[in-house]
């Protein structure tokens, strides 16, 4: 049977290459890194072979402040410390995967600062959509002052608000991520992903939700930022940064666990193989909603530590109300995030 992360390795995100990026804007240029804070997640991209970015950053941006996160230290800690100093940064840079970039984007929006996204994760979905395929390209954009205004999502749960760059989800994908995280210290990310996938094939359970006023029993719900590939459930790779809608995909629990797990693949080639093997759910099981704002009421499973996820990161669900449910709300924030990116 397929595994979730290897299936996702084909990150074209659809039947076409990722199209144009968002509205082009000019941003403050920094030839030597002056005024730039770069927070580096030490664990970034440990599942892939990648060159250490520190020598390149030191060579091209000698005046940038490179801050490596220590154990149990967060992006928030590093930014708060820098902003309270005598010479606060004018650009917030981050080297890491989508989850780390999303957190930095949230802090940048709060402070009205541009973001320098240095791709350092396993997939780097957001950076890819912005045309940032390498650290070198990101630095080029900083030095020339070119950027884009990217649409993002605002996710609210139990009074806590997060910035979403690619997609938010509930159901079996967060369950998979939680199980992979539990096994990762001993097995490594890829092997842990395979083991977690097999676990979902045996133990995955549907959840009860209310969406758009209607009750449903579903395997998963994905809310992607911007329109995505038709007929697809997992919408983790954006096709553009300029589409100001939520693309919501609801997989109703009518088919098998195997179909539900297979539906988490989003690479074009992978979907062709799974469709030929008749492992993908039928189109009639997938509900498609295009909107600018949506709320989902969820009844958590008894005795389980239910999570939701956004940009590949887990969040523990908020407390339930008197009705035994909690609510996740997501809305589009058009062209809100200023990101350094190439214009060609």
N, C-alpha and C positions, 0 to 999 in steps of 0.2 A: 504494500500500500504506500501511497505517497507521504512525504513529510512536508510540513508547512514551510519552513524556511528555505530548504533547497528548491521547492516549487516556486518560491518567490524570487529566485535569483535572476530570472528573466524580467528585468524591471522596465521594459518598454511601456508598461501600463496600458497597453491596448493594441489595436490593430494598426496604429500608425505611430510614428515617432512622436515624442513630446513636442507640441507645437510652440508657437511664440510665447514669450514671457510677458510679464505685466507691463503697465505703463512705464516708459523710460523716464528717469529723472536724473538730475545732477546732484551729487552728494559731495560733502567736503573731501577733498583729496589729501592724502598724507603720503608723501614720497618716502619718508624714512620711518613711519610708524608713530610719529609724534601724536600724542593725544589718543592713542589706541590702547585699550586693554584687551588682551587675549586670554581667555580662560580655557584651560586645557583639561579635558577629562582623561585621566591616565588610562582608563580602561577602554577608551574609544577604539573601535575597530579591531579588538583583540581576536575576532573570529576570522580576520582576513590578514594577508600579508601586506603590510604597508610601510613605506619608509618613514622614519622618525621625522616629523615636520620641524623640529626645533632648530636644526642647522639652517634650513631654508629661511625660517622666520628671522633668525638672528642676522643672516646675511642681507636680506632684503628690507627688513623692518627693524634696524638696530635700536631704534628709540621706542619701540613698542614695549609695553609692560606685559610680560608673559607670566601668567599666574597658573601654576599647576595645582589642582585640587588635591588636598591631603585626604586621608581616610576619614570618612564621616563628615567631610566638608562639602558644602553645596555651592552651586553657581550663585545663589542668592548671597551667601556669605562673602564670596569673593567680590561681587559687585558692590555690596553695601560697604565693604571696607574701602574699596577704591573710590567710591563716590563721596565718602566722608573725609578723604584726604585733602591736602592743600591744592593739588592739581588734578581734579576729577577728570576722568576720560570723556572725550567727545564722541568716541566710537566704541561700541561694545562688540568685541570679537569673541568667537568661540570655536574651538576645535573639538568636534565630537559628532555623534550621530543625531538623528532626528529629534529624539527626546531631549537631549541637551540643548540643541539649537532652539527647540520650541520654548524651553524655559528661559533662555536668554532673550528670545523674541518678546516674551511676556514682560521681562524686566525692562527691555528697551522701549516698549510701548508705554509703560508706566512713566518713563523718564524722557520720552520724546527724543530718543537717540537712534541713529542708524545702526544696523547690525552687519558685522562682517562674519559670514558663515564659512568656516573652513571645513570642508568635508572630511570627517574622520571616523565615521561610523561604518557599519556593514553595508548598508544600502544607500544612505544619503538621498532619500526621495526628494526632499524639499530642495536641496542644493542642485540636484539634477534638473528639476523643473525650472530653476533659475538660470540654467546654463553654466553652473559652477561644477565642472567635472574634476577639479583638482585644486590643491592649495595655491598653486602658482596662478591659476586663473582668478581666484578670489583676490590675491594680492595685487594682480594687475588692475583689477577694478578699483581697489582702494587707492592705488597710486594715481589713477587717471580720474577718479571721482565719478565713475559711472555707476548707476544703480537702477532699481525698479521699485515701484510701489506695489506691494503684494497684498492681495486679499487674504485674510486669515479668518479663523473661526474663534468664537468666544464660548467656552464650555463652562456651565455652572452646575454645581452639584453640592447641595447642603451648605450653601453660602460660600463655597470655595470656587474661585474662577480661574480657569486655565486658558492659555492661548493654544489653539490647534492649528498646525501648519498643513497637515495632510488629511488625517481622518481620526474620528473617535469611534469606539465600538463597545458593544456589550455582547455577552453570550460566550460562545466557545473559543473565540480568539483570545480574550483576556484569560480564560481558564488555561489555555495552552501556554500563554506567556508566563503565567504564574508557576505552572509546573516546570517549564523550562528553566526559570530562574531558580527554582528550588534545587534542581539537579545540576545546574551549570558549574558550581564550584568544584564538583567532583569529576564531571564528565567533559566539560568544555561546552561552548555554545551549540555547535553543530550536532554532536552526539546527543546532548541533552534535548535538542529539538526533535530528533528522531524518536527518542524514548517518550517525550511528551506527546508526540503525535500518536504513537501507538496507544498511549493511555487515553487520549481523547476518543480514539476509535472504539475503545471498550467502555468508557465511563461517561462520555459526554451526555449532558441532559439539557433538554429544552427549558426555556424560561417563559414566564407569563408577563406580558407587558400590556400597556394601553398606549396606543399611538394614534394621533388624530381622532381621538374620541372612541376608538374601536379596540376591543380586547383581542389579543392574539397570543398564540403559543408559537415561539420562534426559536430557531437555532442561533441566530445572530442578527444584529443590526449594525450597519456601518453608515456613518455620516461623513461623506467625503467633501472636501473643500473644492468646489468646482465640478462641472459635469465630467463624468468618467465613462469608461467603455460600456456600451450597452450589454445587458445580460450577465454582467460580472457582479459578484457579491463583495469581495474584498476590494476596497477602493483606496489603497494605501499610496499609490503613485499618482500624483497630480499630473494632469495633462497640460495645464497652463496655470499661471499665477494670477490671471486677470479675470476669471469667471466668477461673478459675484453671486453664486448660489451654493446651497447645500445639495449634494447629490446623495440621497438616502436610499440604501438598499436593505430590505428586510427579507431574510430567508425564513419562510414559514416552516414549521416542524411537521412537514408531511412526508418527507423522504427519510432515508436511513442516516445513521451516524456517518457512514463512509461518505455519502454524498455531501453531508454538512462539512466534513473536514476537507474534502476535495474542493469545495467551493471557496476555501480560503486562498487558493492559488490565484494569482493575477497576471502571470506572464503569458504572453500570447502563445508561445510554443507549448508550454505546459498545458494550457487549456485545450489545445488541439488534441494532445495525447489523451487527456482525461475524458474529453468528449467522445473520442473513438472507443474508449474502454467503457463508456456509458456510466462513468462515475460522477459526472456533474449533475446537479439537480436540474429538473426541467424548468423552463422559463416560467411556467405557471406558478412555481413555488417562490419566485422572487418578485417582491413588490418594490416598485420604483417610485420614489417621491422626490420631486424637485421643488425646493422652497428656499426661503431666506432665514427661516427660524423654525425650530421644532422642539417639542418636549416629549420625552418618553418616560412613562411611569413604569417602574419595575418592581415586581414582587420577588425578592431574593429567595433562593432555595433554602429550606430549613437546614440548619446545621452547617452551612457552607460559608466560607469567607469570600463573599462575592466581590469581584473587582470589575472596574471598567478600564478602558485603555484609550490613550490617544498618542499618536506618533510613536507607537511601539513601547510606550511606558505605561506601567501599571499604576492605578490609583485605587485605593480601597473605597468601597461604596460608602456614602453617608448613612447616618442613622435613618431608620424607617419611621414613617409617621404613624398616626393612630390607625390608619387603614392597612398597615403592614407593608407599605410601599415607599420607595424613594423616587425622586424625579431627577432626570438629567435633561438640561436644556442647552441647546446649541444655536447660535445665531451667527450670521455672516457679518464681518466687519470689512467693508470694501476698501481696498487700496490703502490699508492702514499702516503696514509695516514697510519701512524703508530698508532695503537690502542692497549691499554692493553686489553688482553683477555686470557681466559684459553686455555691450550693446550690439555686438555683431552677431 
